[in-house]
Amino acid sequence: MKILLVDDDPVFQDILTQSLRALGHEDLTRASSATEALITLESQTSPFDCILLDIQMPGMDGVNLCQLLRGLPEYRRVPIVMVTSLSAKRYIDGAFAAGATDYLTKPLDRLELKARIGMVERLVEERLHVELLTRQAGRRNEAAHADVEFESAIHIPEFDRGIELLALENYLLTLGRKGTLSMSAFAFHIENANVIYGKAPRSTFVDMLSDVGLIISDALKTDDIHLAYAGSGNFVGVTTKGLSATPEEISATIEIGLAGFESFYSSQRLPTPRVRVGPLCKSPMFSLGNPTRILERAVQQAVQRSGRSANAA
């Protein structure tokens, strides 16, 4: 795995380099600033597989560099891990909003580093597999999504407002149980997603998810939300400020937005997506469980609300 380490502290660079080499990662390149990192990226014949970023650096900081990298096509999905001594929530929020995949605080625990880098390796393998399918088939959209399963929490192209589910889970894990007490989770359930999945080509199904994701983003009308696709026709998000409208009002806004796509889906002999918004869920005050369980509860409640509506109809 080809790794770029960006940190202005040469001592920490040495420590992290030694730790990564002990885990079997020898293909390491170091940069001491965002400017040096960008020059290094331009000089490569092939992209890096993973980028490790400090936040506090001279000139452009790591969060701004992360956001800039996400704007480059070759680094849109490359894992970016923030490695920093800053643990305040505002820094964590800023990093994930800029597109970070994970967030590690200094000093590093060797076992935690091993686990997180192992996760990055799996992400890289998945991305390379998709790229191989694409090259072999010579048809970008269909090949890239040929093996998409209905339950998969996939990355959705052209859905810039969203982050990957793994990044959302890492965000909650980074905040910890105490940090998530002030947060609420909510979910959007596409009631007929399984019908569309069964009738449409995989690329059309993914395009449908992109349509729904963009309309959900427009309906929420707030920046203080992290949103991800969780698979099985479910989007899930977290916020500290609540929602600007009731679930029923948001559902109505989404329905109006999707009505604009009705002729397209009709021409494909597909139903227009129907989206149900679930209630806000909060973590129990004295819960000792995994902070990511709040996402599961939000999805369950959105699906249950959808079922109750169907029975009432």
Secondary structure as UniProt FT lines:
FT   STRAND          3..6
FT   HELIX           10..22
FT   TURN            23..24
FT   STRAND          28..31
FT   HELIX           34..42
FT   STRAND          50..53
FT   HELIX           62..70
FT   HELIX           73..75
FT   STRAND          80..84
FT   HELIX           89..97
FT   TURN            98..99
FT   STRAND          102..105
FT   HELIX           110..137
FT   HELIX           140..144
FT   TURN            145..147
FT   TURN            150..151
FT   TURN            157..158
FT   TURN            160..161
FT   HELIX           165..179
FT   TURN            180..182
FT   STRAND          184..190
FT   TURN            191..192
FT   HELIX           193..199
FT   HELIX           202..220
FT   STRAND          225..231
FT   TURN            232..233
FT   STRAND          234..239
FT   HELIX           247..259
FT   TURN            260..261
FT   HELIX           262..267
FT   TURN            268..269
FT   STRAND          275..277
FT   STRAND          281..282
FT   TURN            285..286
FT   TURN            291..292
FT   HELIX           293..312
//
